[in-house]
Amino acid sequence: MLDFNNFKENLEVLGEDIFSKKFLLAVSGGADSMVLSHLFRFFDSAQNDKGLEFQLAHVNYHFRGEDSNLDQKIVEDFCKKNDIKFHLKDVSEEEKTQMKSLQNWARELRYDFFFKILEEENLDYIVTAHHLNDELETFFINLSRGSGIKGLSGIPKNENRILRPLLKFTKNEIYAFAKENSIDFREDKSNEKDDYLRNKIRNQLTPKIVEIFPNFLEQFGESLSYLSSVNEFYQEEIAKTLEEVLMKENEETFTLNKEKLFQKPKVLIIEVIRKLGFSGIEIEKIISAENGKFFRSSTHEISINKKEILCKKRK
C-alpha cells in the first residue's frame, strides 16, 4: 500500500539526508506524477524544520491540442497554489521537425531539458514517477529483445542522478492514494491507443495476466528485487572479467586476451561481447569465429585473431 511512510522509505534509497538535497520533479499532470508531487508536499514542517526543497518541470509537446494545454495548466496551478518554482518546456513546431523516432526523440528532449534545469538551479536529483506497472512493461519489452540479465532486472531506482521512488507501487495503489487524498490529475487518452508496444502490453497483456494471477504484480515485484540483487553481483563479475582480459587500451582502440576470455564461463563471455554492442546470434558467431573474421556493431568494430580480439570504438 502506498502511504507517506512507505514512500519516505523508498525515497531514502539515497542513503543520505534527503532534507539536505534539492530535487526536480518531472510532472506530466497524470495520476502518477501528481501523486508524486503531493507526496513531496507532505514532507512539511511536521516532518522537518524546512521540508523538502524541490521544483517542478513539465514538457508540453502540443501533440493533443487543448488536452496538452490542460495538462500544463493542472501542473502550473499546483505550483502556484503551493508556491513551487515551475519550469516549462514549450515544444515548438521547428523542434518537432527534428523528430525521427517519436518516443526516443521525446525522451531525449525532456531529459536534456531536465538536466539543463538541474545545472542552472544547482539541484541534486531528477525525480520521476515510474511505478511497478512500468517495470512490468519494460521487462516484457526487454525480454522480447533478448536482453541480458541487466535488462530484465528492472528500472534503476537511483542512476545518473535520476530517482524513481514509486517503483515498488502499482498503478492501482497510486490511483487509490489519489482518490483517498482528493488529488486532481489528468488522464492521457493517447495511452488507451495501441499505437506502441508499451501501450499494447499495458492495455492487452497486463490485464490478462492479472486476471489469471490476481497477485501477479506484487509477486513480480519480489522477483524483480531478487533479479536486481543478482544483477549487482553479476555486473561485478563482468567488470572483473573485463579487467582480467584487457591487454592494451587507448582512446579509440583496445585489445582483449581471447584465450583468457574464452576460458571463462560462457555466460561471462556472452556478457563481455554484449558490452561491445552485439546481441543474439551475432554473439554466437563471434564466439565460434575463425581467425581473421571481422564484426561490426552500432558501437564497435572487432577483428578476431588467434590469441586476441582487436576492438575499435565507432564514432
N, C-alpha and C positions, 0 to 999 in steps of 0.2 A: 504494500500500500504506500502511495506517495503522501508524505506529510513533511512538516518542517524539519523534524529531527532526521528522518531518512535522507532528505535532500542535503542537509548540512554534512552528514557523514560522507556522502558521495562527493561533495564539493571539496572536502578535506583530503582528497587523494593527493593534493599537493605536498602534504607532509610539512606544511608551513603555516604560519599565522595568516589566515585568509583575510583578516581585517587590516593587514599591512600591505595588501595588494590592491591594484586597480584593474577593473575589468571592463571589457567592451562586449555587450550582449548583441548577438546577431538576431534581430527580431523581424519576422515576416508579417506578423499580425495573426497568424494561425494559432490554434489552441496550444501547441507545444511551446512556442516562443513567448506567448503572452503569459502562460503559466510560469515559465522560467523568469520572466520579468517580475511577476508578483512575488515569487519565492525570494528573489533578491531583495525586494522591498520589505519582506518580513524580517530581515536582519536589521531591525530598528534599534532604538536606544535601549530597549528592554534586553537586547542580546549583547550589545556592546555600546560603549560611550558614543561612538561615531557611526556605527553601522558599516555596511559595505560601501565602498566607493566604486561606482560604476556609471557607464554611459551606454546609450543605445544607438545602434546603426541599422538602417533599413535601406534596401535597394528596391527602387521602383523601375521595373523593366518595361512597363506600359504594354504588356502583352495582352491584358484582359480589359482594356478600356477603362470604364468607370470603376470596375471592381478593383483594379490595381490602385487607383487613387483612394478608394475607400480603405484598402489595406494600409496604405501610407497614413491615412487620417487617424485610424484607431491607434497606431503606434505613436504618432505625433501627439495626439490628445492625451495619451497615457503619460508621456514625458512632460507635457505642460502642466497637467494636474499634479504630478509628483515632483516637479522642479528637477527633472533629469535632463542632462545635455543630450540633444538629439542630432544625429548625423544622417544625412540623406544622400544617396547616390541616385540621381535622376538620369536614367539612361537615355541618351539621345538617339535619334534615328541614324545619325552618322556612325555611332558606335555599333549599332546593330548590323551595319554593312560588313563589319569585320567578322561576323559570325559564320562559322562552318558547322561544327557540331554544337547544337543548341545547349545541351547540358554541360559540356566541357567549357564552352565559352562563358556561360552564365556563372559557373563555379569560379573560373579564373578571374572574371571581372569582379565578383563580390569579394573574394579573398584578397585581391590586390587592394580593393577599397578598405577592407578591414585592417590590413596590415599597415596601410598608409596612416590610418587614424591612430593605430597603436603607437607609431613612432611620433606623430605630430603631438599627440596628447600625453605622451610619456606614460602609457598604460602597460600593464604586465601581460594580460591574457585576453584572448578572444574566447567567448563562451557561446556554444551552440546548444540547441535543444534536441539533438538526436536522442532517440529512445530505443527501447528493445525491439519494437517492430521494424525500425530502420536497420537494426542489427540483423534481423532475420532476412530482410530483403537483400542486404549486402552479402550475407552468407550464401544465399542461393545464386546470386549473380556471379560471385567468385567461384562457387562450385561448378557452375556451368562453363566457366572459362578455364577450368583445370588449374586453379590457383593452388599454391603450396599451403602449408600449414599457417603461414603468416596471413594469407588472405582469408583463411577460414576461422581465424581466432578472434575476430571481432574488430569493431571500430575502436581505435585507441582512445582511452579516457583522457590522456594528457600527452599530447605530442605536438612539437613545433609551436608551442605557445597557444595551443588550442585546447580548451577544456570542454568536456561533454558530461556534465554531472547527472543527466537524466537517463543514461544508457541502461540502467537496471529496471526502469519503469516502463510498463506497457502503455500503448496509446489509450486503452480504456481507463487505466489508472489516472492518466493525465486529464482525460475528459471528466472523470469523476471528481478530481480535485478542482477543476474549473467550475463545475456545477456547484459543488459544496461551498466554494468561496465566491460565487457570483462574478466570475471573471469573464469579461467580454472578449470575444475573439471573432475572427472571420474565417469562413471555410473557403478554401481554394477549390472551386468546382472543376478546375482542369485535372485535379487528382483523380476524379471519377472516370476520366477517359483512359483507355488502354493504349495510348499512343506510344508509351515507352515500356521497356521490360520491367522496370521497377514498379510501374503502375499495374501491370498485369499480375505481378506477384502479389502486390498489395490487395488488389480487388478480386482476384480469382483464386490464387493458390493459398494464401494465408487463411481466408475464411474456411476453405475446405479442410485444411489441416486442423484448425481449431475445432471444427465441427466433429471430426473424428477423434481428436485428442484434446479435450477441453482444457487441460493443464499444460498444453504443449509449450506455450511461450515461457512460462515460469521454469519448466524443466530445460528448455533450450537455453535459458539464461544461465542455469547452473552448468550445463555442458560447455557453454562458451567461456565461462570463468575458468574451467579446467583446461580447455584448449589454450587459453591465453597464458596460463602458467606454464604449460608445456612449451608453448612457442618461445617464451622468455629463455628457457633452458636451451631450446633448440637453436635460437639465434646466437647464443653464446658459443655453442659448439661449432656453428658455421663460421663465426668470426675467428675462433681458434684455428680451424682448418685452413682458412684463407691465410692467416698469419704464417702457418707452417709451410705452405706450398708456394708462397710468394717469393720469387727469386730476385728479380730486378724490377725497378719501377721508376718512371719519371712522369711528367705531367700528362703525356699523351699515350704512353705505352707501358706495359708491364708483362712479365713472364711468369707463368705458373709451372711448377715442377709436376709434370704429368705423371711420372712414376709414383711420387708420393701421394698425389691426389687420388689416383686410381687404386691405391691400396686401402683407402678409407671405405667405410660402409657406403653402399650405393646411394642411400638417402642423402648423405652429405655431398657426394659427388654431384648429384642432381641439383642440390640447392646452390652449390658454388657456381655451377653453369647457369642456373636460373638468374643469378645476380649479374650475369653478363647479358641479360635481356632475352634469353632463349626460353622456350616453353615446349611442353608436349613432346611430339615426335622428333622435333629438332634436337632436343637434349639427348635422346636415344641415339640419333645419328652421330652426334659429336662423340659420345662415349665409345661407339663402335667404329669410328672413322679411321681410315688408313692414313699413313704419313703423307703430308703434303696437302691434305684436304683443307678447304677454306670455307668459313661460315660467316654470315653477316646477320646481326640483329638490329633493332632500332637504336641500340646504344653502343654496340661493339662490333669489331671485326676480329676474327680469330683464325690463326693458322695452326694446324696440328702437326707437330714434329714427333720424332721418335721418343724423346725424353721431355719435351716441353710443349706448352701451349702459349703461343705468342698472341698477345691481346693488344688491340689498339682501340682507344675510345673514339667514337664517331662524334663529329661536331654537330 
